[in-house]
C-alpha cells in the first residue's frame, strides 16, 4: 500500500533528525546560520517559524512557536500550511522560514499573508538557497530544480497546480524575489520594506556533506572557519560564491 503524504513527510523528518543528531559538523554550520537569523529579529513577540520540519531551530531558539504542515513531532506547536497562514492580523512579532519559500508555487501569496500577520515593525526573515556561479555547480548534485527564469509573477494570479505530496520546488525563487525582480516584489507587497538581502556560505557546507554525504571537515576550528569564510567572501558572495541567502523584510508602521 502506498504511503500517504503525511507518512512520506514523517519518514523524511525522522531520517533528517537521525542524520542531524549524528553530525556535529552539520549542527555547528546550521547554528551559525541560525544565529544570523536571531540577530535580525525585531523586539516584537511572538516569534513564529513556518515549516519547522525536524525542529532544529526550536532546539536552538526555544521561545519560537514552531509550525508545520503536519504534526511531525512534539516540537510542533501549531499545524499550519504555509500556503494558508492561520494568524489574526497583527498577531505575530517575527516570522521565520528556512528553506520554505522555494517550495511554494505562489510565494507572493505567502509574503502578503505574512505581512498581514505581522505587527508594525515586525520582521519576516527568510533563509533560502542562493544563485551564484558556485551554487549552480554545487546544486547540480541536488534533487531539487533551480530555475531563476521561472515566470513567478506571470503565474501569481493563477491557481497553483495540484500538489498533494508537497513535491513542488524551485531553488531559484529567492533569486527572483529578492535579487532579479526585487522592485517588482516590493511593489506587489507594498506593506513590506526590504531591510537586507545578502548571500553567504561557500565551501563549508559542501565539505560538511550536508544531509546526504559524509563530512570532509572536522568540527575543530569550524566556528572560526565559518566566521572567516563569511567575512572574506562578502564582497563577491552575491554573484560568485554564495550558496545561501538571508533576506529580512519589515512591516511598515
TAMOMO-V88955 format. One record per pair of residues at least 6 apart in sequence whose C-alpha atoms are under 7 Angstrom apart, sorted by the first residue. I is the first residue (numbers start at 1). GAP is how many residues later the second one is. D is the distance in whole Angstrom. If there is no record, write none. Layout:
BEGIN
i=I gap=GAP d=D
i=I gap=GAP d=D
END
This chain:
BEGIN
i=5 gap=159 d=7
i=5 gap=160 d=5
i=6 gap=64 d=7
i=10 gap=62 d=6
i=13 gap=40 d=6
i=13 gap=41 d=6
i=16 gap=38 d=7
i=16 gap=195 d=7
i=17 gap=37 d=6
i=19 gap=192 d=6
i=20 gap=6 d=7
i=20 gap=7 d=7
i=24 gap=195 d=7
i=25 gap=183 d=6
i=25 gap=193 d=7
i=25 gap=194 d=5
i=26 gap=182 d=6
i=26 gap=184 d=6
i=34 gap=23 d=7
i=37 gap=88 d=7
i=41 gap=53 d=7
i=41 gap=82 d=7
i=42 gap=52 d=7
i=42 gap=80 d=6
i=42 gap=81 d=6
i=44 gap=49 d=4
i=44 gap=50 d=7
i=44 gap=78 d=6
i=45 gap=47 d=6
i=45 gap=48 d=4
i=45 gap=49 d=7
i=46 gap=46 d=6
i=46 gap=47 d=5
i=46 gap=48 d=7
i=47 gap=17 d=5
i=47 gap=18 d=6
i=47 gap=45 d=7
i=47 gap=46 d=6
i=47 gap=47 d=5
i=47 gap=48 d=6
i=48 gap=16 d=5
i=48 gap=17 d=5
i=48 gap=18 d=6
i=48 gap=46 d=6
i=48 gap=47 d=5
i=48 gap=48 d=6
i=49 gap=15 d=7
i=49 gap=16 d=6
i=49 gap=17 d=5
i=49 gap=18 d=6
i=49 gap=46 d=6
i=49 gap=47 d=5
i=49 gap=48 d=6
i=50 gap=16 d=7
i=50 gap=17 d=5
i=50 gap=18 d=6
i=50 gap=32 d=7
i=50 gap=46 d=6
i=50 gap=47 d=5
i=51 gap=16 d=6
i=51 gap=17 d=4
i=51 gap=18 d=7
i=51 gap=46 d=6
i=51 gap=49 d=6
i=52 gap=14 d=6
i=52 gap=15 d=6
i=52 gap=16 d=5
i=53 gap=15 d=6
i=53 gap=19 d=7
i=55 gap=20 d=6
i=58 gap=6 d=6
i=58 gap=8 d=7
i=65 gap=12 d=6
i=66 gap=9 d=7
i=66 gap=10 d=5
i=66 gap=11 d=5
i=66 gap=12 d=7
i=67 gap=9 d=5
i=67 gap=10 d=6
i=67 gap=11 d=5
i=67 gap=12 d=5
i=67 gap=13 d=6
i=68 gap=8 d=7
i=68 gap=10 d=7
i=68 gap=11 d=5
i=68 gap=12 d=5
i=68 gap=13 d=6
i=69 gap=10 d=6
i=69 gap=11 d=5
i=69 gap=12 d=5
i=70 gap=9 d=6
i=71 gap=8 d=6
i=80 gap=6 d=7
i=82 gap=28 d=7
i=83 gap=27 d=6
i=85 gap=28 d=6
i=87 gap=30 d=6
i=88 gap=29 d=6
i=89 gap=27 d=5
i=89 gap=28 d=5
i=89 gap=29 d=7
i=90 gap=26 d=6
i=90 gap=27 d=5
i=90 gap=28 d=5
i=90 gap=29 d=4
i=91 gap=26 d=6
i=91 gap=27 d=6
i=91 gap=28 d=6
i=92 gap=25 d=6
i=92 gap=26 d=5
i=92 gap=27 d=6
i=93 gap=25 d=6
i=93 gap=26 d=6
i=93 gap=29 d=5
i=93 gap=30 d=7
i=94 gap=24 d=7
i=94 gap=28 d=5
i=94 gap=29 d=5
i=94 gap=30 d=6
i=95 gap=28 d=6
i=95 gap=29 d=5
i=95 gap=30 d=6
i=96 gap=28 d=6
i=96 gap=29 d=5
i=96 gap=30 d=6
i=97 gap=28 d=7
i=97 gap=29 d=5
i=97 gap=30 d=6
i=98 gap=28 d=6
i=98 gap=29 d=5
i=98 gap=30 d=6
i=99 gap=28 d=6
i=99 gap=29 d=5
i=101 gap=6 d=6
i=102 gap=67 d=6
i=102 gap=68 d=5
i=102 gap=69 d=5
i=102 gap=71 d=5
i=102 gap=72 d=7
i=103 gap=65 d=5
i=103 gap=66 d=4
i=103 gap=67 d=6
i=104 gap=64 d=7
i=105 gap=55 d=6
i=105 gap=63 d=7
i=106 gap=50 d=6
i=106 gap=54 d=7
i=108 gap=48 d=7
i=112 gap=77 d=6
i=115 gap=76 d=7
i=115 gap=77 d=7
i=115 gap=136 d=6
i=118 gap=133 d=7
i=119 gap=132 d=7
i=120 gap=131 d=5
i=120 gap=132 d=6
i=120 gap=133 d=5
i=121 gap=129 d=6
i=121 gap=130 d=5
i=121 gap=131 d=6
i=121 gap=132 d=6
i=122 gap=128 d=6
i=122 gap=129 d=5
i=123 gap=125 d=7
i=123 gap=126 d=6
i=123 gap=127 d=4
i=123 gap=128 d=6
i=124 gap=124 d=6
i=124 gap=125 d=5
i=124 gap=126 d=6
i=125 gap=122 d=6
i=125 gap=123 d=5
i=125 gap=124 d=6
i=126 gap=120 d=6
i=126 gap=121 d=5
i=126 gap=122 d=6
i=127 gap=118 d=6
i=127 gap=119 d=5
i=127 gap=120 d=7
i=128 gap=46 d=6
i=128 gap=116 d=6
i=128 gap=117 d=5
i=128 gap=118 d=7
i=129 gap=42 d=6
i=129 gap=45 d=7
i=129 gap=114 d=6
i=129 gap=115 d=5
i=129 gap=116 d=6
i=130 gap=44 d=7
i=130 gap=45 d=6
i=130 gap=69 d=6
i=130 gap=112 d=6
i=130 gap=113 d=5
i=130 gap=114 d=5
i=130 gap=115 d=5
i=131 gap=41 d=7
i=131 gap=44 d=6
i=131 gap=111 d=7
i=131 gap=112 d=7
i=132 gap=106 d=7
i=132 gap=107 d=5
i=132 gap=108 d=5
i=132 gap=109 d=6
i=132 gap=110 d=6
i=133 gap=106 d=6
i=133 gap=107 d=5
i=133 gap=108 d=7
i=134 gap=106 d=6
i=134 gap=107 d=5
i=134 gap=108 d=7
i=135 gap=106 d=7
i=135 gap=107 d=7
i=135 gap=108 d=5
i=144 gap=25 d=6
i=144 gap=26 d=7
i=144 gap=27 d=7
i=145 gap=24 d=7
i=145 gap=25 d=5
i=145 gap=26 d=6
i=146 gap=24 d=5
i=146 gap=25 d=5
i=146 gap=26 d=5
i=147 gap=23 d=6
i=147 gap=24 d=7
i=147 gap=25 d=5
i=148 gap=24 d=4
i=148 gap=25 d=6
i=148 gap=27 d=6
i=148 gap=28 d=6
i=177 gap=8 d=6
i=178 gap=19 d=7
i=186 gap=6 d=7
i=186 gap=7 d=7
i=191 gap=60 d=6
i=191 gap=61 d=6
i=192 gap=57 d=6
i=192 gap=58 d=5
i=192 gap=59 d=5
i=192 gap=60 d=6
i=193 gap=56 d=5
i=193 gap=57 d=5
i=193 gap=58 d=7
i=193 gap=59 d=7
i=194 gap=54 d=6
i=194 gap=55 d=4
i=194 gap=56 d=6
i=195 gap=53 d=5
i=195 gap=54 d=5
i=195 gap=55 d=7
i=196 gap=51 d=6
i=196 gap=52 d=5
i=197 gap=48 d=7
i=197 gap=49 d=6
i=197 gap=50 d=4
i=197 gap=51 d=6
i=198 gap=40 d=7
i=198 gap=47 d=5
i=198 gap=48 d=6
i=198 gap=49 d=7
i=199 gap=38 d=6
i=199 gap=39 d=5
i=199 gap=43 d=5
i=199 gap=44 d=7
i=199 gap=45 d=5
i=199 gap=46 d=4
i=199 gap=47 d=6
i=200 gap=30 d=6
i=200 gap=34 d=7
i=200 gap=37 d=6
i=200 gap=42 d=5
i=200 gap=43 d=6
i=200 gap=44 d=5
i=200 gap=45 d=6
i=201 gap=29 d=6
i=201 gap=41 d=5
i=201 gap=42 d=5
i=201 gap=43 d=6
i=202 gap=39 d=5
i=202 gap=40 d=6
i=202 gap=41 d=6
i=207 gap=8 d=6
i=207 gap=9 d=5
i=207 gap=10 d=6
i=208 gap=6 d=7
i=208 gap=7 d=4
i=208 gap=8 d=6
i=208 gap=9 d=6
i=209 gap=6 d=5
END
